[in-house]
Amino acid sequence: MLWLWILCLCLISTALFAARRGGEPEQLVATVLVSIFLLDMVNHTLFGVPTWYTVNPGHLVIDTWAFFTLLWVALYANRGWPLWVSASQVLVVLGHIAKLWEVDMVRRAYWTMTQMPFLFQILVLAIGTGAHVSRQRRIGRYHSWRLM
């Protein structure tokens, strides 16, 4: 339970940092990560705590939505770091696909593939927001999105 509080504290502090100091890409990724966390709580309230023996449909839907949203940010943001966040979300979705394909997949492996990338995403968001702040100090305001 302690790790959940630590995760929540890291998420909130990083999301506030991104909301206050980040540009639109940082704010959008922070919104997606907070949404994942909140939607996961709703999923667990409605369907109970997952056993990790089978694919959790709620997690699959939430993670797939997050993947497409984060992929869009990665493709259009004028930043490099969203590619890392999007790539780690690919691992999450692949974890669900692997579990669908091989039901006997070890529970801990499924949990690790679908839960651990979230910590990495929070870290990358914090580093990316810091890089954005540093870049703004160096060169001034710049476009948040790639010009098409």
N, C-alpha and C positions, 0 to 999 in steps of 0.2 A: 504494500500500500504506500510505503514511503516513496518508492520510485515514481508512482503516479503523481504524487504531490510535487516532486522535483521536476517531472516532465511538464506539469501544468505551470509551474513557476517559470521554467525556461521558455515555454510557449508564450505565456502572457508578456514576459519582459521583452522577448524578441519581437512579438507582434506590436507592442507599444513603441519600441524603437523604430520599427519599420513604418508604423503609422505616423510617427512624429517627424522622423528625419528622412525617410525614404521617398522615392518618387512613386509613380503609379505602379510600375512592375513590382516593387517591394511591397507596396500596400496590397496589391491584388494577391500575391503569393501568401502574404500574412493572413489575408481573409480566407483563402482556401485552406490553409493549415488549421486555423481556428475552426472553420466549418467542419473539417474532417473530425476534429476532436469533439465538437458538440454533436454532430450527427452520429458519431460512434456512441456517445452517451445515450442518445435517444434510441439507437439500435439496441443497445444492451438493456435499456429499460423496457422496450417492447418485446424483445425476443430472448432475454436472459443472457447470461454470460456464455460466450462460445466455449465449446469443448475442444475445438481444434481437431476433432476426428473427421469432420466433414467441412466442406466449404460453407462459410457463413454468408448467406445471400445479401444481407445488409452491408457487410464489409465489401463484398464484391461490387455492389452498386456504388457505394460511396467512393471506393478506390478507383473505379473506372471513370466516374465523373471527375474526380480530382486529376486523374491522368490526362484527360482531354483538356481540361482547363489549364493545367500546368504546361502541357505541350504547346498550347496556343501562346501562352506567355513566353515560353522559351523561343518560339519561332519568331515572334514579333517584337520582343523587348530589345532595346538597344543596350543590352548587357550580356555578359557571357555566363554568369553564375546560374541563371534559370535553367540552363541546359543540365546542370548537375542535379537540380531539384527534380526536373522532369525525368531524367534518367533513373533516379532512385525510385520514382513512382512506377516506372516500368518494372522494376524488380518486384514491387508489391503486386501488381497485376499478374506478372508471371508466376508469382507464388500461388495465387488463386487458380490460375490455369493449370499449373503443375498438380495441385491438389485435386482439381476436377479430373484430370487425366489419370492420376495414380492415387486412388483413395487410400491406399495403405501407406502413403508418404508419412514419415515420422511427424508426430504432432509438434514437437519442438522446432523442427525444420520449417514447418508451415508457419508457426507463430513467428519465428525469426525473420522469415522472408517477408511477411506481411506487416510486422510491427516495428522492427528495428530501423528501416529507412526513414521513419518519421523523425527520429532523433537527428539523423544526418541532415534532413531537410531543414530542421530548425537551425542547426549550426550553419548551414550554407546560407540561409536567409540572413542570419546575423552578420556573417562575414560579408555577404553581398551588399547589405545595407551600409555597413561600415565602408566598403569600397566606394559606394555611391557618394557618401558624405565626403570622403577624401577626394574623390574626383571632382566634386562640385567646388571644393575649396581651391583645388589646383586650377581648374579651367573655367569655373563658373557654371551657370545653368546650361544644360544640354537636353536634347530630345530624349524622352523616356522610351519612345517607340521608334523602330526603324522606319525610315521614309521609303515608301514604295514607289 
